[in-house]
Amino acid sequence: MSLAERTALITGASSGIGRGIARELAAAGANIVVADIRESPKQGEYYQTDVHVPTADLVEQEFGVDATFVETNVKNESDIELAVQTAVEEFGGLDVLVNNVGTQVLGGTQEITAEDWHHVVDVNLTSYFLAAKYAIPHLVESEHGRIVNISSVNAYMGGGGPPYSATKAGIVNLTRDLALEVAEAGVTVNAVLPGVVKTPMQDQNDEQTRQRQAEKTPLPRVGDPEDVGKVVRFFASEEAEWVTGAELLVDGGYSIGGY
């Protein structure tokens, strides 16, 4: 599944799942554009030992690809546009867009404010639309245009908080709609739905919650970011050229185990 001489833009790639995706695509030979609000990875109990190394530097060192970081607040449309422009200007085009950035506010309707709601929707869903909007013209020009959207098992089940679960479900149907829009141009659009993965986001849960999540995963471990990255790598590859509008659970069976 070689991605040599291709360029991938990944939102939220400084930490967590986005970082794992960057490593997997770089391992396949892709040049990487890291679009994130911070260059240094988040500190977290569940993160890797190389936490202090920025993702762009890490993939250059590990895999010998070219990579760059673009400071991107995905709540700002102009930042998203700049990230796409940077990919095109520095690498001559854009072949793969991975919408990965995400956030979560825990609590029910009585705890979450309207401001919380809009924040999660802006980050988790609106940014995906905007990134696609600016990337699609360049993906159409590519011979291998791909969009991969990172959703969650919470697209199909509750428990993530109202705005989180709503946006993750929205990502799935946005994926289908985008797939119809660009199919004639040969661009594919697919979604990946991770389960419980070792990322800094897990630090907001207490140890009892994390233990319960692990126990409800039939395959007996919590996922690594690279587990998700491997599936993204498939969707970005030649092998998936006739797959579009699909969503794939990458959750160790969590969604069938019954939370």
N, C-alpha and C positions, 0 to 999 in steps of 0.2 A: 504494500500500500504506500508507494512512494509519493511524496509531495514535493520532490525536488523542483527548484526553480519557481515555486508558487509562494504567494504571500498570504498570510492569515492575520486578520485583525481580530483580537479577542478583548472584549470588554471585561473589566474586573479581573484581570489576569495577574495582578500582583500577589494575590493570596488564594488559598483554598482551591476550589475546583478549577477556577480559571488558570491557575498556575500549573495544575496537573495537565490541563488541556494543552497549554503552551509547550510543556515538556514533550508530550506525545506527538504533537504536530511537528515540533522541531526535530524530534528523533526520526521522523519520516522525511526530513529535509526541507521543511517549509521555513521561510523567513517569517519572523514574528513581530507584530506590532502590539505592544501592551498598552491598552487604553484604560487608565485607572486614575482614581482621584489621588492616589499616593503611589510613589515608586517603591518604597520599602514594604515588604510584606508585613501584615498584621502579626503581632505577637499573639500566640495562643497555645493553650495547653495541648491541643490536638494537632499542632502543626509539625512540619518536618524539621530536621536538625539544621538544615541550610537556611533557616528562616531569615537570616540577616542579609542574604544575597538577593538583590533585585532580580526579578524574573528575566528581564532582557539580558542582563549579564550572565545569569545562570545558564540559559540555553545557548548563548554564544560559547561559553566555556565547555559545556557538556557535549554539544553536538556540532559546533563549528559553523552554525548558521549565522546570518545577520539578523539583528534584532534591535528594536528601538522602543523607547518609552514615550508616550504622549500623555501629559497630565490632562485628565478628562473627568469632568463632573458631568455625568450622564443626564443630570437634570437640566443642563444647559444645551440647547440645540446647537449653538455655535461650537461648543466643545466637541460634540459628536461629528459635526461637519469637518472640523479641523483634523480629527483623528483619521477620518477617511482620506482627506486630502494628503495628509502626511504619508500614509501608506502608499498612495499612488505616486507621489512625488519622489519618495525615497527609494521605492522598489519598482517603479514603472508600471504598477497596476495593482489590482486587488482580485484575489481568486476565492478567498474563503472569509466569510464573516461569521464569527461565533459570538452571539449575544449571550453572555454568561452572567453579567453583573446582577446582583440581587441583594435585597435587604429584607429584614423581618422585624416587626414590632409585635411582641407577645401581648396577649390579653384579649378579652372579649369586647363586645360592643360598648360595655359600660366603662371600660378602662381606656380604650383607644380613642383618641381625639380625631376630629376631621383633618387636622394637620398631619397626624400620623398616617391616616388613610391616603391622603394625597401624596405624601412622601413615598410610600411604598408603591403606589400605582405609577408615579413618575419614574422611579428607578426600575421597577420590575417589568413594566409593560410599555409605557410611553417611549422609553429609551430604545426598546427593541424595534418599535415602529420607526423611529427616527433614524436609527442606524441602518435599517433596511432601506429606508427612503434614499439616503445618501450613497449607500453602497451599491444598490441595484444597477445603476447605469454602468458602473465599472465591472460588476460581476457579469453583466450581459456581454461586455467586450471580451471578457476572459473566455477561453475555451473550456474552462472547468469551474464555472461559477457555482459556489455552494454557500448556503446559509444554514447554520445549525443553531437552534435556539435551546437554551437550557431552562427547562421547566422544573418539575418536582413531582414526586408521588402525591403531593398535596393537591395536584390538579384533579385527582380522583377521590381524595379523602380529606376529611376535616382534620383539625388539630394544629394547624399552623398559624391560626389567627385569621380573622376575616379578610384583611387586605392581602395577606400572603397567599392564602388558598385561592382567592378570587383572581389574583394576577397570574398565578401559575396555571390555572385553568384557561385564562385568557390567552396565554402564550401558545397553548396547544391549538386553539382555533385561529389565532393569528398565523401560526405556521401553515395551517391548511389553506388559508386565504392567500397568503403570499405564494404558496406553491402553485396555486392556480394562476396567479398573476404572471409569473415568470416562466412557466413550464415551456411555452412555445419558444422561448429564447434558450432553452436547454439548461437553465439554472435550477438546481434542486434546493428544496427547503425542508428540513426535518427537525424534529424535536427530541431531546434526550431528557428523561425524567429520573433524576437520581433519588435514591433513598437516603439513608443515614450515612453521611460521609464525614471523615475526620477533617474538619475545617475550623477556623476560629469562630465561626457562627455557633458552633456547638457549645462554646464557653458560656453562652447566656443560659444554657440549661444546667440544672443541678446534676450532681453525680447520679442520683436516683433515676432521674429522667433518662440520662444517657445509658445507664445500665438496662433500663426497661426497653429502650429502643434497640439495643444490641440483642437482647433476649428475644425480641419479636422478629429478628431477621433470620429466616430459616437457614441460609448459608451462614455458618457460624463465625461471622466477623463483621465489623463495621467496614464500610467501603473506604478506599483510598481515593484521592483526587484523580490519580492516574487510571483508576477503573472507569471513571467517566470519560477521561481523555481518550482511552482506546476506542470507545464507541464513537466519539466525535471524529477521531482519525478515520474510522471506517466511512462515516457519512461524507467526509471531505475527499475521499479517495475515488479512483476510477471504478473500484468494485461496487460502489453504490450509485453508479450513474443512472440506473433505472429505478431508483427509490426516491420518492418525493411525497410530501404531505404526511409522512409517517411519524409516529411517536414511539419511542422505545424505552421501556422501564429498565433502569440499571440500579437495582435496589436489593440484590441478594435475596429476593423473594419477600421483602418487607410488606409490599402491598397485598400479597396473598396470604400473609401470615396472620393478619388481623390485629391492628394496633390496639 
